[in-house]
Amino acid sequence: MITSQDVSSVASPLPRGVRRALDAMHSNVGHNWRLTELAAIAGTSGRTLQRQFLAFVGRTPRAVLRDIGLECARRELLQGAPGVRIMDVALRCGFPHFGRFSIAYRRRYGETPSQTLKRQAVFTESLGAMPSHFLPSRDRPAVAFGPIEAAAENLEIAADIADDLITALTRAGISVATGSRSARYHLTGAIRATGIQAHLTIRLIDTESGGQLWAHRADGILRDDIATAEHLAARIAAALQPCLRLAEIDRALRKPATSLGAQDLALRAMPGVLSLDANGNARALEMLECAMDQDPNHPLATALAAWAHVQRVVYHFTHSPQEERARSLELAHRARALCGDATVLAILGNALSLLNEFDAADLVTRRALAIDGGSAWAWSRSGWIDVYKGDPQSAIERFKIALDLAPHDPLAFNSMVGIGCALFTAGQYAEGAHWQERALAEHPSASWVHRTLCPAYVLAGQGPLASRSLGALRQRYPDLTVSEVERGMPPLPPSQCDLVVGALQEAGLPA
């Protein structure tokens, strides 16, 4: 959603008239604002307002209004409210012509409105299937959370949202204490309403410094809808997790080396494991070995180490693939016997699936989603399992749920790679290449992506792009051969592996 605050970060300060116009657009998204109306609110002429928008925002008022409407529509569709109709959403968000709305929506988000809405049914069903109990979790970050501020008429919905949010945070492995100031972090919430419009703002504060670490705004808070409230709470918890995880990692990094426990070492290692590159992997494994020396039964350290060792095989970080695979399998089996939360189980699912242990990977990933249906990592891993099973449509659905939940997570790029591989499996090579290019733009060091990007270009008949991709692959892995790719490739269906190998040979990779 475009706000005057967002825009000011790009071109600050904004003229007062532009801010007034933006505030008016956000306050009444469905209104078909004429330039003369906005100019009157801004206190300037239409020509001047148009010029100021182009100079300070980079777009015309009409283009900004369309973007605001599209973001509003997407938020509504992602909420997945029961009985929602796409036509009604389009009208509320300022799009009276349904066909034009669908075209603009697909151009912006890469899918139709109906595809977005259909995906939410899968997500909502997962939330509804979660049991009422939670698995115990070690070393939970502690968050204090008091009542959500609201006017008298909104106190009931504020209390309901707070209860749902505490449940969602607990499922996500976060220890929530109501009203405690001794916690590391403080979560605040407020509902503000104007007429029939209401929005919820949630902020995460570092208790020690008082600084804001994260904020989330949800518009159009719906009353008397339990499913939607749970849906909203799960999304807030999912969006919070990457920021809270980063804060915990930063806290561990600031600790003296002499006082590091197993949890601190595992947190310090996590960015290296998530980087999916050779240097990060090597640094992470050193710390994880130290963590397991301190506590051989530490679930997070053990699961991360299992994943890191098999990464060395799959991403060509090692000259001893058999030894690395054996060590990964040993650690994965040990991690399965330990009691882990949704995050640990999702990490373990990553390791087991890359080890070709599909049944075990599917089981632990399902357990992760049963504990926390808002776990972006578990949704992403379930998508990869579907890719390996040859079910591209289900895979794409699950990857996109992961991206909906946590678009800024460090592993979001890997869900984009997954969508690209799923489209490759479905024979949509050009579109699959597009998604893998998006992933590389997010994470340029992930050169291994070219193993499937180059074949996608070959099979799409885009020879020059295939040659460029192969060149990037060989620059990073100068001694790589087709046989090494076969040994290290993730467990794609045999027919897809044959396509990848044949296309790499056609592109010029040595046998």
C-alpha positions in Angstrom: 0.0 0.0 0.0 1.4 3.4 -0.9 1.3 5.9 1.9 2.6 9.4 2.3 5.1 8.0 4.7 6.3 5.4 2.2 6.7 8.0 -0.5 8.5 10.4 1.7 11.3 7.8 2.2 12.0 8.1 -1.5 11.4 11.8 -2.1 11.4 13.8 1.2 9.9 16.2 2.1 6.6 15.9 0.2 4.8 19.2 -0.4 1.8 19.6 1.9 -0.6 19.5 -1.0 0.7 16.1 -2.1 0.3 14.7 1.4 -3.2 16.0 1.7 -4.1 14.4 -1.7 -2.6 11.1 -0.7 -4.4 11.1 2.7 -7.7 11.7 0.9 -7.0 8.8 -1.6 -6.3 6.4 1.3 -9.3 7.6 3.3 -11.7 6.8 0.5 -10.1 4.2 -1.8 -13.3 3.4 -3.8 -14.0 7.0 -4.8 -13.3 7.9 -8.4 -11.3 11.0 -7.5 -11.1 13.7 -10.1 -8.0 15.8 -10.4 -10.1 18.9 -9.6 -11.3 17.3 -6.3 -7.8 16.4 -5.2 -6.5 19.8 -6.2 -9.2 21.5 -4.1 -8.2 19.3 -1.1 -4.5 20.0 -1.8 -5.1 23.8 -2.0 -3.5 24.1 -5.4 -4.4 24.0 -9.1 -4.8 20.7 -10.9 -1.8 21.4 -13.1 0.4 22.2 -10.1 -0.7 19.0 -8.3 0.0 16.9 -11.4 3.4 18.4 -11.7 4.2 17.9 -8.0 3.1 14.2 -8.1 5.4 13.6 -11.0 8.3 15.4 -9.4 8.0 13.9 -5.9 6.1 10.6 -6.3 7.2 9.7 -9.9 3.6 9.0 -11.0 0.5 10.9 -11.8 -2.3 11.0 -9.2 -4.4 8.7 -11.4 -1.6 6.1 -11.5 -1.1 6.4 -7.7 -4.8 5.9 -7.1 -4.9 2.8 -9.2 -1.9 1.3 -7.3 -3.6 2.1 -4.0 -6.8 0.4 -5.2 -4.9 -2.7 -6.4 -3.1 -3.0 -3.0 -6.4 -2.6 -1.2 -8.0 -5.3 -3.4 -5.1 -7.7 -2.8 -5.3 -7.2 1.0 -9.0 -8.0 0.9 -8.5 -11.1 -1.2 -5.6 -12.3 1.0 -7.8 -12.0 4.0 -10.0 -14.7 2.5 -13.2 -13.6 4.2 -16.0 -16.3 3.8 -18.3 -15.5 0.9 -16.2 -12.7 -0.5 -17.0 -11.9 -4.2 -14.2 -10.6 -6.5 -16.6 -8.2 -8.2 -17.6 -6.6 -4.9 -13.9 -6.2 -3.9 -13.1 -4.6 -7.2 -16.0 -2.1 -6.8 -15.0 -1.2 -3.2 -11.5 -0.6 -4.4 -12.4 1.8 -7.2 -12.6 -0.6 -10.2 -16.1 -0.5 -11.8 -14.9 -2.4 -14.9 -14.2 -6.0 -13.8 -12.2 -7.0 -16.9 -9.8 -4.1 -16.6 -9.4 -4.8 -12.9 -8.5 -8.5 -13.6 -5.9 -7.4 -16.3 -4.3 -4.8 -14.0 -4.3 -7.2 -11.1 -2.7 -10.0 -13.1 -0.1 -7.6 -14.6 0.9 -6.4 -11.1 0.8 -9.7 -9.1 1.4 -12.4 -11.7 -1.9 -14.1 -11.1 -5.7 -13.6 -11.4 -7.8 -12.4 -8.5 -9.6 -15.8 -8.4 -6.2 -17.6 -8.1 -5.4 -15.4 -5.0 -8.8 -16.1 -3.5 -8.6 -19.8 -4.2 -5.2 -20.0 -2.5 -6.6 -18.5 0.7 -9.1 -21.4 1.0 -6.1 -23.8 1.3 -4.5 -21.5 3.9 -7.7 -21.1 5.9 -8.3 -24.9 5.8 -4.8 -25.4 7.2 -5.5 -23.0 10.1 -8.8 -24.7 10.9 -7.1 -28.1 11.1 -4.6 -27.0 13.8 -5.0 -28.8 17.1 -5.5 -26.8 20.2 -2.4 -27.9 22.0 1.2 -26.7 21.4 4.5 -28.5 21.5 6.9 -27.1 24.1 9.7 -25.1 22.7 13.1 -24.3 24.1 14.7 -20.9 24.2 11.7 -19.0 23.1 12.1 -15.3 22.6 9.9 -13.5 25.1 7.5 -10.8 24.0 5.3 -8.7 26.3 1.9 -7.9 24.9 -0.8 -5.8 26.6 -4.3 -5.0 25.5 -4.9 -3.5 22.1 -5.9 0.2 22.4 -9.3 1.0 21.0 -12.3 3.2 21.4 -15.1 1.9 23.5 -17.1 0.6 20.6 -14.1 -1.4 19.4 -13.0 -2.9 22.7 -14.6 -6.3 22.0 -13.0 -6.8 18.6 -9.7 -5.6 20.1 -9.8 -8.2 22.8 -10.7 -10.9 20.3 -7.8 -10.0 18.0 -5.5 -9.9 21.0 -6.5 -13.4 22.0 -6.1 -14.8 18.5 -2.7 -13.1 18.2 -1.4 -14.5 21.4 -2.4 -18.0 20.2 -0.8 -17.4 16.8 2.5 -16.1 18.3 2.6 -19.0 20.8 2.2 -21.5 17.9 5.1 -19.7 16.1 7.4 -20.5 19.0 7.2 -17.0 20.7 6.7 -16.8 24.4 4.0 -14.2 25.1 3.6 -12.5 28.5 0.7 -10.2 29.0 1.7 -6.9 30.7 5.3 -8.0 31.5 8.0 -5.3 31.1 10.8 -7.7 31.8 10.5 -9.4 28.4 13.1 -8.6 25.7 10.5 -7.2 23.3 7.2 -5.3 23.7 4.3 -5.7 21.2 1.8 -2.9 21.1 -1.5 -2.6 19.2 -4.1 0.0 18.4 -7.3 0.1 16.4 -8.2 3.4 14.8 -11.6 3.9 13.2 -13.0 6.6 10.8 -16.7 6.0 10.1 -17.1 2.4 9.0 -13.3 2.1 8.2 -11.0 0.6 10.8 -7.4 -0.3 10.8 -5.1 -2.2 13.2 -1.5 -1.2 13.8 0.9 -3.5 15.6 4.4 -2.5 16.6 7.4 -4.4 18.0 9.6 -2.5 20.4 13.0 -3.4 21.7 12.5 -3.1 25.5 16.1 -2.3 26.1 16.6 0.5 23.6 13.0 1.6 23.1 13.4 1.5 19.4 10.8 0.3 17.0 11.9 -2.9 15.2 8.8 -3.6 13.1 5.3 -2.4 12.3 2.3 -3.9 10.6 -0.9 -2.3 9.5 -4.1 -4.2 8.7 -7.0 -2.2 7.1 -10.7 -3.1 7.0 -10.9 -5.0 10.3 -14.0 -7.1 10.1 -16.4 -7.7 13.0 -18.0 -10.9 14.1 -16.0 -13.2 11.8 -13.9 -15.7 13.8 -12.3 -17.3 10.7 -11.1 -13.9 9.4 -9.8 -12.9 12.8 -7.7 -16.1 13.1 -6.5 -15.6 9.5 -5.4 -12.0 10.4 -3.6 -13.1 13.5 -1.7 -15.9 11.7 -0.6 -13.4 9.1 0.6 -10.9 11.6 2.5 -13.6 13.5 4.1 -14.8 10.2 5.1 -11.3 9.2 6.6 -10.7 12.6 8.8 -13.8 12.7 11.6 -12.7 10.3 12.0 -9.4 12.1 12.0 -11.1 15.6 14.4 -13.8 14.4 16.8 -11.1 13.1 16.6 -9.2 16.4 17.4 -12.4 18.3 20.4 -13.1 15.9 21.6 -9.5 16.4 21.3 -10.0 20.2 23.4 -13.2 19.9 26.0 -11.4 17.7 26.4 -8.7 20.4 27.2 -11.2 23.2 30.8 -11.7 24.2 32.3 -14.8 22.7 33.0 -16.2 26.1 29.3 -16.2 27.1 27.8 -17.9 24.1 25.5 -20.8 24.7 24.2 -23.4 22.2 21.2 -21.3 21.3 23.4 -18.2 20.7 25.7 -20.2 18.5 22.8 -21.6 16.5 21.3 -18.1 16.0 24.7 -16.8 14.9 24.9 -19.7 12.4 21.4 -19.3 11.0 22.1 -16.4 8.5 24.9 -18.6 6.9 22.6 -21.6 6.5 19.9 -19.4 5.1 22.3 -17.7 2.6 22.5 -21.0 0.6 26.0 -20.0 -0.5 29.4 -21.7 0.1 31.1 -19.1 2.4 28.0 -18.7 4.6 27.6 -22.5 4.8 31.2 -23.0 5.9 31.0 -20.4 8.7 27.7 -21.7 9.9 28.9 -25.3 10.2 31.8 -24.2 12.4 29.4 -22.5 14.8 26.9 -25.4 14.7 29.6 -27.9 15.6 30.5 -25.8 18.6 26.8 -25.5 19.6 26.4 -29.3 19.4 29.6 -29.8 21.4 28.0 -27.8 24.2 24.5 -29.4 23.8 24.3 -32.6 21.7 20.5 -32.5 22.0 19.9 -28.9 20.9 17.1 -29.2 18.4 17.7 -26.0 16.4 21.5 -26.5 16.1 21.0 -30.2 15.1 18.4 -29.5 12.5 20.4 -26.6 11.0 23.5 -28.7 10.8 21.6 -31.5 9.0 20.4 -29.0 6.5 23.8 -27.3 6.1 25.6 -30.6 5.4 23.3 -31.6 2.6 23.4 -28.1 1.2 27.1 -28.8 0.5 26.1 -31.7 -1.8 23.1 -30.1 -3.5 24.8 -26.7 -4.2 28.3 -28.1 -5.1 30.1 -26.8 -2.0 32.1 -30.0 -1.4 34.3 -32.5 -3.1 33.2 -35.2 -0.7 29.4 -35.6 -1.3 29.1 -39.0 0.1 30.6 -38.1 3.5 28.5 -34.9 3.7 25.3 -36.7 2.8 26.0 -39.4 5.5 26.7 -36.8 8.1 23.5 -34.9 7.2 21.4 -38.1 7.4 22.9 -38.9 10.8 22.0 -35.5 12.2 18.6 -35.5 10.6 17.7 -38.8 12.3 19.0 -37.4 15.6 16.9 -34.2 15.2 13.8 -36.2 14.5 14.1 -37.7 18.0 14.3 -34.3 19.6 11.3 -32.1 20.6 11.2 -29.2 18.1 8.9 -26.3 17.3 7.5 -25.5 13.9 10.7 -23.7 12.9 12.9 -26.7 13.8 10.5 -29.1 12.0 10.5 -26.9 8.8 14.3 -26.8 8.8 14.4 -30.6 9.3 11.9 -31.0 6.4 14.4 -29.1 4.3 17.2 -31.5 5.1 15.1 -34.7 4.8 13.7 -33.7 1.4 17.1 -33.0 0.0 18.3 -36.4 1.3 15.4 -38.0 -0.7 13.7 -39.0 2.5 10.3 -37.8 1.1 8.0 -39.6 3.5 9.8 -38.4 6.5 10.1 -34.9 5.1 6.4 -34.8 4.3 5.6 -36.0 7.8 7.7 -33.4 9.7 6.6 -30.6 7.4 2.9 -31.5 8.0 3.6 -31.5 11.7 5.2 -28.0 11.4 2.0 -26.7 9.7 -0.2 -28.5 12.3 1.6 -26.6 15.0 1.8 -23.3 13.1 -0.3 -22.9 10.0 1.3 -19.5 9.5 4.9 -20.9 9.1 6.2 -19.5 5.8 9.2 -21.9 6.0 6.9 -24.9 6.3 4.6 -23.8 3.4 7.7 -23.3 1.2 9.1 -26.7 2.1 5.8 -28.4 1.4 5.9 -26.7 -2.0 9.3 -28.2 -2.7 8.1 -31.6 -1.7 5.2 -31.2 -4.2 7.8 -30.2 -6.9 9.8 -33.4 -6.2 6.5 -35.4 -6.3 5.6 -33.9 -9.7 2.6 -31.9 -8.6 3.5 -28.4 -9.9 0.1 -26.7 -9.4 0.0 -27.6 -5.7 3.6 -26.6 -5.4 3.0 -23.1 -6.8 0.0 -22.6 -4.5 2.1 -23.4 -1.5 5.1 -21.3 -2.5 2.8 -18.4 -3.0 1.3 -18.8 0.4 4.8 -18.6 1.8 5.5 -15.4 -0.2 2.1 -14.0 0.9 3.0 -14.7 4.6 6.6 -13.4 4.6 7.6 -11.6 1.4 10.7 -10.2 3.1 12.0 -13.3 4.7 15.6 -14.3 3.8 14.2 -17.5 2.3 11.6 -15.8 0.1 13.9 -16.0 -2.9 14.0 -19.8 -2.6 10.2 -19.9 -2.9 10.6 -17.9 -6.1 13.2 -20.6 -7.3 10.6 -23.2 -6.4 7.9 -21.5 -8.4 10.3 -21.4 -11.4 11.1 -25.2 -11.0 7.3 -26.0 -10.7 6.6 -24.1 -13.9 9.5 -25.9 -15.5 7.9 -29.2 -14.5 4.6 -28.0 -16.0 6.3 -27.2 -19.3 6.0 -23.5 -18.9 9.7 -22.8 -19.5 9.7 -19.1 -20.2 7.6 -18.2 -17.2 9.7 -20.5 -15.1 12.8 -18.7 -16.2 11.2 -15.4 -15.3 10.6 -16.5 -11.7 14.2 -17.8 -11.4 15.5 -14.5 -12.6 13.4 -12.8 -10.0 15.0 -15.1 -7.4 18.5 -14.2 -8.6 17.8 -10.5 -8.5 16.9 -11.0 -4.8 19.9 -13.2 -4.1 22.6 -12.7 -6.7 25.1 -15.1 -5.0 22.8 -18.1 -5.6 24.6 -19.1 -8.8 23.3 -22.7 -8.5 20.0 -21.4 -9.8 21.5 -21.4 -13.3 21.4 -25.2 -13.3 17.7 -25.0 -14.0 17.5 -21.5 -15.4 19.8 -22.3 -18.3 17.7 -25.4 -19.3 14.5 -23.3 -19.0 15.9 -20.8 -21.5 17.1 -23.7 -23.8 13.7 -25.3 -23.8 11.9 -21.9 -24.3 14.0 -21.4 -27.5 15.9 -18.5 -26.0 19.5 -19.4 -27.0 21.3 -16.1 -26.2 19.8 -16.1 -22.7 20.7 -19.7 -22.2 24.3 -19.0 -23.2 24.4 -16.1 -20.7 23.1 -18.3 -17.9 25.5 -21.1 -18.6 28.3 -18.6 -18.6 27.3 -17.4 -15.1 27.1 -21.0 -13.9 30.6 -21.8 -15.2 32.1 -18.6 -13.8 31.0 -19.7 -10.4 31.7 -23.4 -10.9 34.5 -23.6 -13.5 35.0 -27.3 -13.2 31.3 -28.3 -13.1 30.2 -31.1 -15.4 26.8 -32.6 -16.4 27.6 -35.7 -14.3 28.3 -33.5 -11.2 25.0 -31.7 -11.7 23.2 -35.0 -11.9 24.8 -36.1 -8.6 24.0 -32.8 -6.8 20.6 -31.9 -8.2 17.7 -31.9 -5.9 15.4 -34.9 -6.3 13.3 -33.8 -9.3 11.1 -36.3 -11.1 13.3 -38.5 -13.4 11.7 -37.1 -16.6 12.5 -33.5 -15.4 16.1 -34.5 -14.5 16.5 -35.9 -18.1 15.2 -32.6 -19.5 17.6 -30.6 -17.3 20.6 -32.8 -18.2 19.8 -32.8 -21.9 19.4 -29.0 -22.1 22.6 -28.4 -20.2 24.4 -30.6 -22.7 22.8 -28.8 -25.5 23.9 -25.5 -24.0 27.5 -26.7 -23.9 28.2 -27.9 -20.3 30.8 -30.7 -20.5 29.8 -34.2 -19.8 
